[in-house]
Amino acid sequence: MKGSLWLAWRQQRVPAGIGAAALVVAAAIAAYYRSGMLEALHSGLFDHCEPGPLYCTRSDTGLPLLLDVEPLKYLGALNIALPVLIGVFWGAPLLGRDRELGTHRMILSQGVSRGQWFASRFALAAVTTIAFSGLLAGVFAWWWRPAADRSYGLFWYDNTALSGSGPRVVAAALFGLAAGTLLGLLARRVLSAMVLTLLVTGAVTLLMEWTHRARLLVPPHTYVSAGITPKPLMGEKWSTGHYGLITATGRHDDVLTCPFPSGAELKQCMAGHGYVARFYEANPAGDYWTFQWTDTAILGSLAVLLTVVTVLLLRRRV
């Protein structure tokens, strides 16, 4: 490790060390709580629980049976916050610190080109970010697997699972790094760049969460049952909460028009209003990967775009 790469490592070893320490702590906590989770599952206490969204209860007290998944949710929340943390504390100072202190001029005067100065710093940060975020996402998946999609555990559509696991965690982390790097180049002060990065990455993170809740990018499926035939089981599907009835002409009306779960009252009401079927809207469990790859494509494209803009601006801003 020589030249500009060695200098880049010297400047980034503190955030890299903090990230490594956080990863070790997360892995240790995951191992501890996952072991307890497996012990609870192997105790037989949950053997009578059926898969699906309905809570399983204790036979003696009738209280819901739940695994301790709160620490797992905290790890998911950390993974969701990665683009903000990496962007603010790693991306913003990456070029901004040298520019604020003027040390980049000394570096460039030593025969290091602008491209080398940028590439050594950003490449090292990007590789470390990919490794760090990928391992955190892997720790979450390993911890989550025994409790995945069970009423006593954590369903795939919980925001800490949907946004805190999988490849989208890596793409989001790279977006945060790219956004912070660009703003660090544009701002006159590192502190200003950090504040701007916090606002930008925070806004994009919240926007992505909103698209999930609104099913904007991955629309739900419509499940139909004829007449008063029982509707297809919800199972692991993520319901929109939109239930209703369908007329012979195909019009969809709200379920409150005939607010009866089944039986003669429902049949009579449907006949009186001309309804021939019932429906509900939900995303099946397979849409987990559709959400994942959609988010990955969007956030990854933003990361590439911001990096290209940074490279183009280097000619004028340094």
ZIMO-V539341 format. One record per residue. N is the residue number from 0. RES is the residue in one small letter. PHI is phi in degrees with one decimal (NA if undefined). PSI is psi in degrees with one decimal (999 if undefined). Layout:
BEGIN
N|RES|PHI|PSI ; N|RES|PHI|PSI
END
This chain:
BEGIN
0|m|NA|109.1 ; 1|k|-130.1|168.3 ; 2|g|58.1|-135.0 ; 3|s|-64.3|-31.3 ; 4|l|-68.3|-39.9 ; 5|w|-63.2|-42.5 ; 6|l|-64.9|-38.6 ; 7|a|-61.5|-41.2 ; 8|w|-65.1|-41.7 ; 9|r|-58.9|-37.5 ; 10|q|-80.2|-23.2 ; 11|q|-108.8|3.3 ; 12|r|-68.3|-27.5 ; 13|v|-68.1|-54.8 ; 14|p|-62.4|-33.1 ; 15|a|-65.4|-40.3 ; 16|g|-65.9|-40.6 ; 17|i|-63.3|-43.2 ; 18|g|-61.9|-42.4 ; 19|a|-64.1|-41.2 ; 20|a|-64.3|-42.1 ; 21|a|-63.0|-38.1 ; 22|l|-64.9|-43.3 ; 23|v|-62.5|-43.8 ; 24|v|-63.0|-44.8 ; 25|a|-61.8|-41.8 ; 26|a|-65.5|-39.7 ; 27|a|-65.9|-43.4 ; 28|i|-63.8|-41.9 ; 29|a|-61.2|-44.3 ; 30|a|-62.4|-41.1 ; 31|y|-65.2|-51.4 ; 32|y|-74.2|-31.1 ; 33|r|-67.1|-37.4 ; 34|s|-60.7|-43.0 ; 35|g|-65.2|-36.6 ; 36|m|-63.4|-43.7 ; 37|l|-66.9|-37.9 ; 38|e|-61.6|-42.6 ; 39|a|-64.2|-41.1 ; 40|l|-69.1|-35.2 ; 41|h|-79.9|-8.3 ; 42|s|-73.2|-14.6 ; 43|g|91.0|-5.6 ; 44|l|-64.3|-28.5 ; 45|f|-104.6|5.9 ; 46|d|-62.5|-29.8 ; 47|h|-85.7|-2.4 ; 48|c|-77.6|130.4 ; 49|e|-87.7|149.3 ; 50|p|-66.7|150.3 ; 51|g|133.1|174.6 ; 52|p|-79.5|-15.5 ; 53|l|-75.4|137.3 ; 54|y|-65.3|142.0 ; 55|c|-91.8|140.7 ; 56|t|-120.2|159.3 ; 57|r|-73.0|140.1 ; 58|s|-70.4|-26.0 ; 59|d|-88.4|-38.8 ; 60|t|-109.8|-19.7 ; 61|g|78.7|4.2 ; 62|l|-78.7|150.5 ; 63|p|-61.8|142.7 ; 64|l|-95.0|121.2 ; 65|l|-136.5|140.3 ; 66|l|-80.7|159.7 ; 67|d|-82.6|91.0 ; 68|v|-106.6|5.3 ; 69|e|-60.8|-45.1 ; 70|p|-60.5|-34.8 ; 71|l|-63.0|-39.8 ; 72|k|-65.5|-34.0 ; 73|y|-64.0|-39.3 ; 74|l|-65.1|-40.7 ; 75|g|-61.4|-39.7 ; 76|a|-65.3|-38.2 ; 77|l|-61.8|-43.4 ; 78|n|-63.7|-36.3 ; 79|i|-66.0|-35.1 ; 80|a|-82.8|-5.3 ; 81|l|-54.2|-45.5 ; 82|p|-59.7|-33.6 ; 83|v|-70.5|-48.5 ; 84|l|-64.6|-46.2 ; 85|i|-68.1|-40.2 ; 86|g|-64.3|-44.0 ; 87|v|-72.8|-47.7 ; 88|f|-97.3|-10.9 ; 89|w|-121.4|-49.9 ; 90|g|-67.0|-48.8 ; 91|a|-60.2|-42.6 ; 92|p|-80.7|-7.8 ; 93|l|-56.4|-51.1 ; 94|l|-105.9|-28.6 ; 95|g|-62.8|-35.0 ; 96|r|-65.2|-45.2 ; 97|d|-63.2|-39.7 ; 98|r|-69.1|-39.5 ; 99|e|-66.6|-40.3 ; 100|l|-86.2|-13.4 ; 101|g|80.7|7.1 ; 102|t|-70.5|-18.1 ; 103|h|-64.4|-30.5 ; 104|r|-66.2|-40.9 ; 105|m|-65.0|-40.8 ; 106|i|-63.7|-44.5 ; 107|l|-68.9|-26.2 ; 108|s|-76.2|-9.5 ; 109|q|-91.9|17.7 ; 110|g|89.1|7.5 ; 111|v|-90.2|125.1 ; 112|s|-75.7|164.7 ; 113|r|-61.5|-38.7 ; 114|g|-62.2|-42.7 ; 115|q|-65.7|-41.8 ; 116|w|-58.8|-45.1 ; 117|f|-72.3|-49.0 ; 118|a|-61.3|-42.1 ; 119|s|-62.9|-42.4 ; 120|r|-72.1|-48.7 ; 121|f|-71.0|-39.3 ; 122|a|-62.5|-44.8 ; 123|l|-62.2|-44.9 ; 124|a|-64.4|-40.1 ; 125|a|-67.3|-44.7 ; 126|v|-62.7|-43.0 ; 127|t|-65.4|-39.8 ; 128|t|-63.4|-43.5 ; 129|i|-61.3|-46.3 ; 130|a|-64.2|-45.7 ; 131|f|-64.6|-51.0 ; 132|s|-67.7|-38.0 ; 133|g|-63.9|-41.1 ; 134|l|-67.8|-39.1 ; 135|l|-63.9|-41.9 ; 136|a|-63.2|-38.2 ; 137|g|-66.3|-39.6 ; 138|v|-62.1|-42.5 ; 139|f|-61.1|-47.3 ; 140|a|-61.8|-41.1 ; 141|w|-64.6|-42.7 ; 142|w|-68.9|-38.9 ; 143|w|-74.6|-31.0 ; 144|r|-50.7|-45.7 ; 145|p|-65.3|-22.4 ; 146|a|-110.2|10.3 ; 147|a|-71.0|132.2 ; 148|d|56.7|44.3 ; 149|r|-130.2|148.9 ; 150|s|-62.1|-25.9 ; 151|y|-91.9|2.0 ; 152|g|-124.1|-120.1 ; 153|l|-141.6|122.0 ; 154|f|-80.7|156.4 ; 155|w|-62.0|-25.4 ; 156|y|-91.8|0.0 ; 157|d|-61.7|137.9 ; 158|n|-60.0|-31.3 ; 159|t|-70.8|-24.9 ; 160|a|-88.2|-43.9 ; 161|l|-67.4|-40.7 ; 162|s|-102.3|-11.6 ; 163|g|-105.6|15.3 ; 164|s|-143.3|169.8 ; 165|g|78.9|-176.2 ; 166|p|-64.9|-22.2 ; 167|r|-65.3|-24.1 ; 168|v|-63.4|-42.4 ; 169|v|-67.3|-45.8 ; 170|a|-62.4|-40.0 ; 171|a|-65.6|-40.7 ; 172|a|-63.4|-41.5 ; 173|l|-65.8|-37.0 ; 174|f|-61.1|-44.7 ; 175|g|-60.6|-42.3 ; 176|l|-62.9|-45.8 ; 177|a|-65.4|-40.9 ; 178|a|-64.6|-45.1 ; 179|g|-64.0|-39.1 ; 180|t|-63.7|-44.9 ; 181|l|-63.9|-45.3 ; 182|l|-69.1|-30.3 ; 183|g|-66.2|-31.9 ; 184|l|-74.4|-35.5 ; 185|l|-81.4|-37.3 ; 186|a|-77.3|153.4 ; 187|r|-80.8|-24.9 ; 188|r|-128.4|144.9 ; 189|v|-62.9|-40.4 ; 190|l|-60.3|-42.0 ; 191|s|-62.8|-41.7 ; 192|a|-63.3|-37.5 ; 193|m|-66.5|-40.6 ; 194|v|-65.6|-44.8 ; 195|l|-63.2|-40.4 ; 196|t|-64.1|-41.0 ; 197|l|-57.7|-44.7 ; 198|l|-67.2|-45.7 ; 199|v|-68.5|-52.1 ; 200|t|-66.7|-36.6 ; 201|g|-63.7|-42.6 ; 202|a|-65.0|-42.4 ; 203|v|-66.7|-39.7 ; 204|t|-61.1|-45.5 ; 205|l|-66.0|-37.4 ; 206|l|-63.2|-42.0 ; 207|m|-64.6|-38.4 ; 208|e|-64.0|-38.0 ; 209|w|-65.7|-39.3 ; 210|t|-62.9|-32.4 ; 211|h|-66.2|-50.5 ; 212|r|-63.3|-36.4 ; 213|a|-84.1|-5.1 ; 214|r|52.0|39.2 ; 215|l|-70.5|-40.2 ; 216|l|-98.7|-24.4 ; 217|v|-127.0|91.0 ; 218|p|-66.7|152.0 ; 219|p|-74.6|163.3 ; 220|h|-92.7|154.7 ; 221|t|-107.4|123.4 ; 222|y|-108.2|125.9 ; 223|v|-119.4|141.1 ; 224|s|-129.6|134.9 ; 225|a|-73.0|141.9 ; 226|g|55.4|-134.6 ; 227|i|-101.1|18.2 ; 228|t|-57.6|137.5 ; 229|p|-52.9|136.8 ; 230|k|-67.4|152.2 ; 231|p|-54.1|141.0 ; 232|l|-59.6|143.3 ; 233|m|-70.4|-44.5 ; 234|g|55.1|-125.4 ; 235|e|-92.5|10.1 ; 236|k|-70.9|154.0 ; 237|w|-102.2|101.8 ; 238|s|-72.5|143.8 ; 239|t|-83.8|-11.8 ; 240|g|82.2|8.1 ; 241|h|-102.8|105.5 ; 242|y|-115.7|153.5 ; 243|g|-173.2|-167.1 ; 244|l|-129.5|154.0 ; 245|i|-122.2|133.9 ; 246|t|-86.5|172.0 ; 247|a|-63.7|-25.6 ; 248|t|-84.3|-4.2 ; 249|g|95.7|5.0 ; 250|r|-73.5|136.9 ; 251|h|-101.7|122.8 ; 252|d|-117.0|160.4 ; 253|d|-68.2|149.4 ; 254|v|-64.7|-22.8 ; 255|l|-67.3|-11.8 ; 256|t|-63.8|-36.2 ; 257|c|-131.8|81.0 ; 258|p|-81.9|53.5 ; 259|f|-122.4|133.7 ; 260|p|-68.3|-34.8 ; 261|s|-173.5|-174.9 ; 262|g|88.0|-169.9 ; 263|a|-64.1|-36.5 ; 264|e|-63.2|-42.9 ; 265|l|-64.9|-43.9 ; 266|k|-61.4|-42.6 ; 267|q|-66.7|-42.2 ; 268|c|-64.4|-44.0 ; 269|m|-63.8|-41.0 ; 270|a|-64.5|-39.9 ; 271|g|-65.8|-30.5 ; 272|h|-100.1|-1.0 ; 273|g|79.0|25.8 ; 274|y|-86.6|139.3 ; 275|v|-117.5|-8.6 ; 276|a|-159.4|165.6 ; 277|r|-120.1|160.1 ; 278|f|-148.9|161.6 ; 279|y|-146.0|158.1 ; 280|e|-112.3|134.8 ; 281|a|-162.4|158.6 ; 282|n|-99.1|126.1 ; 283|p|-70.4|166.4 ; 284|a|-60.1|-30.0 ; 285|g|-63.3|-19.2 ; 286|d|-72.0|-9.1 ; 287|y|-53.3|-46.4 ; 288|w|-74.2|-28.0 ; 289|t|-65.2|-44.9 ; 290|f|-59.4|-45.2 ; 291|q|-59.5|-51.9 ; 292|w|-74.0|-28.7 ; 293|t|-65.0|-48.2 ; 294|d|-62.4|-41.9 ; 295|t|-61.5|-42.3 ; 296|a|-64.4|-43.1 ; 297|i|-67.8|-51.8 ; 298|l|-69.1|-36.6 ; 299|g|-65.4|-40.5 ; 300|s|-64.6|-40.2 ; 301|l|-63.0|-40.4 ; 302|a|-62.4|-43.9 ; 303|v|-64.7|-44.2 ; 304|l|-61.1|-46.8 ; 305|l|-64.9|-35.5 ; 306|t|-67.1|-42.0 ; 307|v|-62.4|-43.1 ; 308|v|-61.5|-40.4 ; 309|t|-60.9|-44.9 ; 310|v|-61.8|-42.9 ; 311|l|-67.2|-34.1 ; 312|l|-79.2|-16.9 ; 313|l|-57.9|-29.8 ; 314|r|-66.6|-28.8 ; 315|r|-104.8|-26.8 ; 316|r|-96.1|-8.2 ; 317|v|-119.0|999
END
